[in-house]
């Protein structure tokens, strides 16, 4: 900063912090000091706020109030003659083309972070969390969903035990064939039988840590097709195996944190997290992973996964196009029904569908 030359005085209003009215003053700069109203203030006691395109300019004075300069253009020229040049941030802020460029770059960065960065970060975190640590999350989500969306099952204890036994037998047969279920669980996979309203309809969904809920309506729809129903459950076990629920939950929490920056309140979003885990569709990649796991598990467990085609046929008869269905297992983010039917009915050894 130039300090040896005396600059021409510039008009300002001085608010000294002691009086309500401003005092008109002439301000000069010389010898490293700011001079006004018979006062001399070292420049290290002066703070120069960032300039804006519109509005008056200010100087903040330590223990001496504020100087306000009504002529912004004159102040900018005076400040630059003193060596107080705007920073590159100020220059970008004062230039609308640069500001627009900055906005576009930030938007691009956020889009890249949303598409690739957030999934990558959540996956890295998931790899470091023991599977057993997910179980309390799933239990809490199940308790919340029970309170808000579900009612106790009307199936008899014998019917519930029969379906649990079918699932256990499939898993035991698959393990004997070398196909293991989710590793790290501290308890067996247990079905949660519930009755629901049209909000969820005939449905099944998995929560973090292993709780798998199946509705009476789904059992009623598919009770004559046990292989189809077990393949649906194998699909949900695939979500547990690949820890999709925790991945979705971590991404939802990241979105909540970003939203809190804009909205200032994230409590309502956090309160809705259990419903997100139960009803929000997984990504297509997650669904294909779960389908691939389900086909392998079902075949190894002595179940014919091709019978799931009956499930999709009955869904179409009941709800029409899958995009209009209220079912979490048939949301529009899933691969098309025709694609999934073709995948499950392909001969053993066929590859999983690609994006």
Secondary structure as GFF3:
##gff-version 3
##sequence-region A 1 355
A	DSSP	beta_strand	10	15	.	.	.	ID=ss1
A	DSSP	beta_strand	23	30	.	.	.	ID=ss2
A	DSSP	beta_strand	33	36	.	.	.	ID=ss3
A	DSSP	beta_strand	39	42	.	.	.	ID=ss4
A	DSSP	three_ten_helix	43	45	.	.	.	ID=ss5
A	DSSP	beta_strand	46	47	.	.	.	ID=ss6
A	DSSP	beta_strand	57	61	.	.	.	ID=ss7
A	DSSP	beta_strand	65	69	.	.	.	ID=ss8
A	DSSP	alpha_helix	72	81	.	.	.	ID=ss9
A	DSSP	alpha_helix	88	94	.	.	.	ID=ss10
A	DSSP	alpha_helix	96	112	.	.	.	ID=ss11
A	DSSP	pi_helix	113	117	.	.	.	ID=ss12
A	DSSP	alpha_helix	118	127	.	.	.	ID=ss13
A	DSSP	three_ten_helix	131	134	.	.	.	ID=ss14
A	DSSP	alpha_helix	135	148	.	.	.	ID=ss15
A	DSSP	beta_strand	150	152	.	.	.	ID=ss16
A	DSSP	alpha_helix	157	176	.	.	.	ID=ss17
A	DSSP	beta_strand	191	196	.	.	.	ID=ss18
A	DSSP	beta_strand	204	206	.	.	.	ID=ss19
A	DSSP	beta_strand	212	215	.	.	.	ID=ss20
A	DSSP	alpha_helix	216	222	.	.	.	ID=ss21
A	DSSP	alpha_helix	226	241	.	.	.	ID=ss22
A	DSSP	alpha_helix	244	263	.	.	.	ID=ss23
A	DSSP	alpha_helix	267	271	.	.	.	ID=ss24
A	DSSP	alpha_helix	273	279	.	.	.	ID=ss25
A	DSSP	alpha_helix	284	300	.	.	.	ID=ss26
A	DSSP	three_ten_helix	305	307	.	.	.	ID=ss27
A	DSSP	alpha_helix	308	319	.	.	.	ID=ss28
A	DSSP	three_ten_helix	322	324	.	.	.	ID=ss29
A	DSSP	three_ten_helix	328	330	.	.	.	ID=ss30
A	DSSP	alpha_helix	337	345	.	.	.	ID=ss31
###
